[in-house]
Amino acid sequence: MEKEPFANSTVLLFDTKLYVRKQTRSILNIVGFWKIEECESVDDVRLALSSRRFDLAIFAVLDRDDGVSGLVSDVRRFRCGDDPFLPIILSSWDARLGLVRSIIDAGADDFLAHPFSTTDLADRIYAIVSNRKPFIVSEEYFGPDRRTADARGNDAGSVEVPNALQARVEGRPELGPSSDFIESSLSQLRLVKMRNIARRIWAMADVLYKAHNDPSLPDWIERDLLQILKSGRKLHESIQPREVEQLGSLCDTVMQTANRLRTETPSEKDLELLERSALALRVASQLGGDSADAANEISSALAGIRGKHNELIKSVIG
C-alpha cells in the first residue's frame, strides 16, 4: 500500500447540514482523502451517482423517511448508479436501535453515530479496504453478510464482490467494479438468493409437518401457507428461462400443494408431501455439489411420495 493510500480515492459525501458536512470533510482530509464531492440533498446524490463512479460514499441519516434508506437500496439493486457494490458508510445523530437497524438493513457497509472521531471513521474505512464483509441476498435483504467469519464458516451463502475502494488503494483494478466482475457477482448472488428462499420454504413446510398433531395448527397454518406461496413467487422471479423446466417445475409443485392445502383440512400425509417437496426444492437449489449426489438426495427426500413426482426429480437433475 502506498504512503498516502487514499490520495486518489474519490468520496461522495452527503449531509444536509453544511457545518457537519465540513466537519466530516475535515476528518476525511486528515485520513488522507482529497477528492471529495459534497451533496446537500438526496436528489444531488442520485445525480452524482448517475454521472460518475465513486470509491466510497458517506451518507448522513436524519430519520427513516429522509430518503437515504431508499437511496442505499436503489444503489444495491442497480436502480441508481452503475456500481451496486459501492462501499457505503451511514452516519446519524440518532443512535436509537430501531433507526440504526432500519438503515443498516438497507444494505450499507457500516454505521457511525455522531459525534465520531477521526479514528472512528478511519477504522471503518480501513475495514472496508482490508476486511470487507462478503455480500448476501435473501427475499428482503441485499448487502453485506453481517454474520461473523466463524458463523459464516464454509457456508457458500455469501459472495466476495467488487470493492472500488480496495481496488484504488491497493492499485489492483481487477478488484474493482468492472462490468464483468459485477455481472459475475450478481450471477452468484442470484444463486444464493434462490438457495436462501428455498431453505426458508422448506423450514416453514417442516414446521407445518411436525405440527400435524398440534391442536392450534388451524389457527396459523393459513399464515404459513401464504408465506410459502409468497416465497415461491419470489423464487420464480429469480429463475432464469433455462431453469424453468428444472427448479421452476419443482417450485410449482410446492406452490400447488400449498394452495390446495389452503382449501381443505390437511392430513399428515398432505403435510408430509409439502415438506418433502420443499426439501427436494431446497436440495436442488444448493450451490455447487455433484449432480449425481443431488439426484440421490432428492430421490431420498421424495421417497414415498406419489409416482408423478418422480418426473420432477428428472426435471431438476436433467
Secondary structure, 3 states (H helix, E strand, C coil): CCCCCCCCCEEEEECCCHHHHHHHHHHHHHHCCCEEEEECCHHHHHHHHHHCCCCEEEEEECCCCCCHHHHHHHHHCCCCCCCCCCCEEEEECCCCHHHHHHHHCCCCCEEEECCCCHHHHHHHHHHHHHHCCCEEECCCCEEECCCCHHHHCCCCCCECCCCHHHHHHHCCHHHCCCHHHHHHHHHHHHHHHHHHHHHHHHHHHHHHHHCCCCCCHHHHHHHHHHHHHHHHHHHHHHCCHHHHHHHHHHHHHHHHHHHHHCCCCCCHHHHHHHHHHHHHHHHHHCCCCCHHHHHHHHHHHCCCCCHHHHHHHHHHHC
